[in-house]
Amino acid sequence: MEWSDVRIFLAIARSGTLGGAARALRLSHPTIGRRLRALEQATGQTLFQRTADGLVLTEEGNGIVALAEQMEEGALAMERRLAGQEQNLHGCVRISSADWFGAYVLPPIIAEFTKAYPSVDVEILTGTRLFSLAQREADIAFRIVPFDTSDVVQRRLIQLNYGVYIAANAPEPVFRDGAGFRLITHDTSTGQFPDIAWLMETFPNATPVMRSNNRNVQARMCKQGVGIAVLPQVVGNQIPGLRRLSLPTEPPGRDIWMGYHRDLRRLSRLRAFIATVNTHITHSLS
């Protein structure tokens, strides 16, 4: 069985649909369907049950998932090792970060990097999903929590300062009160946010009015007068129409962590990007 067939099998198993697998592998829907039929004919087994909700692994298909994943890890390790040996400054650097980090922190860094290395393409993947470094969904990632796998080379870049913001023309809320004001909070289903807990404790009589998992959305709503928001200062300070409150205490900051897979530590374009980050990130976030 060829790795390309195993790759398609795993993509279908993970997405549950031919369309989802096609998007994940950047292949056409008909190609995925044709390759699956060929794989099932070659093995003489029905690997997926076709249902109204999509494709579900059969007993035979489920029995080979672990073996397919072992094959995947070997193939990906080989790709990472070979990529790590590449010394030419061309190709693509794929970066994963939160939306606000990609919109407000990375632009000057990317501008400097692409000017210095015009033959290297840059792809930025943003959102709440944690893209896999082991599977090379991203080459390098920026997060507000440490990486939890031993195969990632990581380091703390800097502590990110947060501030409390309100619409520029809004009245000043009373510290330790907040009566008559509303709060913009964060979706906590993906984890705890010390700054949001601090905001609610600091303005206990304010009313939570909305929440979002996107700091840029929070900032825009704050600008429209929806409520008080805690934002990374690198976000709030760059948006006209927001005013940062001068308070006796400030919200807790968060650390920014940078990580990449250890097999890529010798990849020249990645090393060049990291050098650019090291030169500019402290200034950008201070």
C-alpha positions in Angstrom: 0.0 0.0 0.0 1.4 3.4 -1.0 1.7 6.3 1.4 -0.4 8.5 -0.9 -3.3 6.0 -0.5 -2.8 5.9 3.2 -2.8 9.7 3.3 -6.2 9.8 1.6 -7.6 7.0 3.8 -6.6 9.0 6.9 -8.0 12.3 5.6 -11.4 10.7 4.9 -11.4 9.0 8.3 -10.7 12.3 10.0 -13.1 14.5 8.1 -15.9 12.0 7.5 -16.6 13.3 4.0 -14.9 13.2 0.6 -15.2 17.0 0.4 -13.5 17.5 3.7 -10.6 15.2 2.7 -10.3 17.0 -0.6 -10.0 20.3 1.1 -7.5 19.0 3.6 -5.3 17.5 0.9 -6.0 20.2 -1.7 -7.2 17.7 -4.2 -10.4 17.6 -6.2 -13.5 15.8 -4.8 -13.6 13.4 -7.8 -9.9 12.5 -7.3 -10.5 11.6 -3.6 -13.5 9.5 -4.6 -11.7 7.7 -7.4 -8.6 7.0 -5.2 -10.8 5.6 -2.4 -12.6 3.2 -4.8 -9.3 2.1 -6.1 -7.9 1.5 -2.6 -11.0 -0.5 -1.6 -10.7 -2.6 -4.8 -7.0 -3.2 -4.3 -7.5 -4.4 -0.7 -10.7 -6.2 -1.3 -12.2 -4.6 1.7 -14.9 -2.0 2.3 -13.2 0.6 4.5 -16.1 3.1 4.9 -19.8 2.8 5.3 -21.7 5.3 3.3 -24.4 7.0 5.5 -26.6 10.1 5.2 -24.2 12.0 7.5 -21.0 11.0 5.6 -18.5 8.2 5.6 -18.0 6.1 8.7 -15.2 3.6 9.2 -16.2 -0.1 8.9 -14.7 -2.7 11.2 -12.1 -3.4 8.6 -11.3 0.3 8.2 -11.1 0.9 11.9 -8.7 -1.9 12.3 -6.0 -0.3 10.2 -6.3 3.3 11.5 -3.5 2.8 14.0 -1.2 1.2 11.4 -2.0 4.0 9.0 -1.1 6.6 11.6 2.2 4.9 12.2 3.0 5.0 8.5 1.9 8.7 8.5 4.3 9.6 11.4 7.2 7.9 9.5 6.5 9.7 6.3 6.1 13.1 8.0 9.3 12.5 10.0 11.1 11.9 6.8 9.6 15.0 5.2 10.6 17.1 8.2 14.1 15.7 8.3 14.7 16.3 4.6 13.2 19.8 4.8 15.5 20.6 7.7 18.5 19.8 5.5 17.4 22.3 2.8 19.7 25.3 2.8 18.4 27.4 -0.1 16.3 30.5 0.9 13.2 29.7 -1.2 10.0 27.9 -0.7 7.3 28.7 1.9 7.2 29.5 5.6 3.9 28.7 7.1 3.0 30.6 10.3 0.3 29.8 12.8 -1.0 32.4 15.3 -4.1 34.0 16.8 -6.1 36.4 14.6 -5.0 39.5 16.5 -1.4 38.5 16.5 -1.5 37.9 12.7 -3.2 41.3 12.2 -1.4 43.6 14.6 2.0 42.0 15.5 3.2 40.1 12.4 2.7 42.7 9.6 5.9 44.7 10.2 7.9 41.5 10.8 6.6 39.9 7.6 7.2 43.2 5.7 10.9 43.2 6.8 11.3 39.4 6.1 9.8 39.5 2.6 11.9 42.5 1.7 15.1 40.7 2.8 14.1 37.3 1.3 11.9 37.9 -1.7 12.1 34.3 -2.9 10.4 32.9 0.2 6.6 32.8 0.3 4.8 33.4 3.6 1.5 31.8 4.6 -0.3 32.9 7.8 -2.9 30.6 9.4 -4.9 32.3 12.1 -7.7 31.3 14.4 -8.4 29.3 17.5 -7.4 26.0 16.0 -3.9 24.8 17.0 -2.3 23.8 13.8 0.0 20.7 14.1 3.8 21.3 13.8 4.4 17.5 13.7 2.2 17.1 10.6 3.7 20.3 9.0 0.4 22.1 9.0 2.6 25.0 10.2 6.3 25.5 10.3 6.3 27.8 13.3 3.6 28.9 15.7 3.0 31.7 18.2 0.8 31.0 21.2 -0.1 32.4 24.6 0.5 29.1 26.3 3.6 26.8 26.2 3.7 23.9 23.8 3.1 20.6 25.4 5.1 18.2 23.2 8.8 17.3 23.6 9.4 17.5 19.8 8.8 21.2 19.7 11.7 23.7 20.2 10.1 26.6 22.0 10.9 29.7 23.9 9.2 32.5 25.7 9.5 35.7 23.5 8.0 38.4 25.8 5.2 39.1 28.2 2.3 40.8 26.4 0.8 43.8 28.2 -3.0 44.1 28.3 -5.1 47.2 28.9 -8.7 48.2 29.6 -10.4 50.0 26.7 -13.6 51.9 26.1 -15.1 54.0 23.3 -13.2 57.3 23.0 -16.3 59.4 23.7 -17.7 57.2 26.5 -17.7 58.4 30.1 -15.2 57.1 32.6 -16.4 54.0 34.7 -15.7 54.0 38.4 -12.9 51.7 39.4 -14.1 48.7 41.5 -17.7 49.5 40.6 -18.7 49.8 36.9 -22.4 50.4 37.6 -24.2 51.6 34.4 -21.6 50.0 32.1 -21.4 46.8 30.1 -18.6 44.4 29.6 -17.3 42.6 26.5 -15.8 39.2 27.6 -14.2 36.2 26.0 -15.5 32.8 25.1 -14.0 30.6 27.9 -15.0 27.2 26.4 -11.4 26.8 25.1 -9.7 27.7 28.4 -9.4 30.3 31.1 -8.5 33.9 30.5 -7.0 35.7 33.6 -7.6 39.1 32.0 -11.3 38.5 31.6 -11.6 37.3 35.2 -9.8 40.4 36.3 -12.1 42.6 34.3 -15.2 41.2 35.9 -13.7 41.5 39.4 -12.6 45.0 38.7 -16.0 46.2 37.5 -18.3 43.9 39.6 -21.5 46.0 39.0 -21.1 46.2 35.2 -23.2 43.9 33.1 -21.6 41.4 30.7 -23.3 42.1 27.4 -21.5 40.0 24.8 -18.5 37.6 24.4 -16.4 36.6 21.5 -13.4 34.4 20.9 -11.8 37.0 18.6 -9.9 40.0 20.1 -10.3 42.0 16.9 -14.1 41.6 17.2 -14.0 42.6 20.8 -12.0 45.7 19.9 -14.5 46.7 17.1 -17.5 46.2 19.4 -15.8 48.3 22.1 -15.2 51.1 19.6 -18.9 51.1 18.8 -19.7 51.7 22.5 -21.0 48.1 23.2 -19.0 47.9 26.4 -15.6 47.9 28.2 -13.1 45.4 26.9 -9.7 44.1 27.9 -7.4 43.9 24.9 -3.7 43.3 24.2 -2.3 46.8 24.1 -0.7 46.1 20.7 -4.3 45.7 19.4 -6.1 48.4 21.4 -3.5 51.1 20.9 -3.6 50.7 17.1 -7.4 51.2 16.7 -8.6 54.8 16.4 -11.7 55.4 18.4 -10.6 53.5 21.5 -9.4 55.0 24.8 -7.3 53.1 27.2 -8.3 53.7 30.8 -5.8 54.8 33.3 -6.4 52.6 36.3 -4.7 52.0 39.7 -3.9 48.4 38.6 -3.6 46.8 35.1 -4.9 43.5 33.8 -2.6 40.5 34.0 -0.3 40.1 31.0 0.2 36.9 29.0 3.4 35.3 27.7 4.0 34.9 24.0 5.6 31.5 23.1 7.3 30.7 19.8 7.7 27.1 18.7 8.8 25.0 15.8 9.4 21.3 15.2 12.9 20.2 16.2 13.4 18.5 12.8 13.2 21.9 11.1 15.8 23.6 13.2 18.3 23.7 10.4 15.9 24.9 7.7 17.5 28.1 6.4 14.3 30.0 5.6 12.9 29.2 9.0 16.1 30.3 10.8 16.0 33.5 8.8 12.4 34.2 9.8 13.2 33.5 13.5 16.2 35.9 13.3 13.8 38.6 11.9 11.3 37.9 14.7 14.1 38.1 17.3 15.1 41.5 15.9 11.7 43.0 15.8 9.3 41.3 18.2 10.5 43.0 21.4 10.2 46.4 19.9 6.8 45.6 18.4 5.3 44.5 21.7 6.9 46.9 24.1 
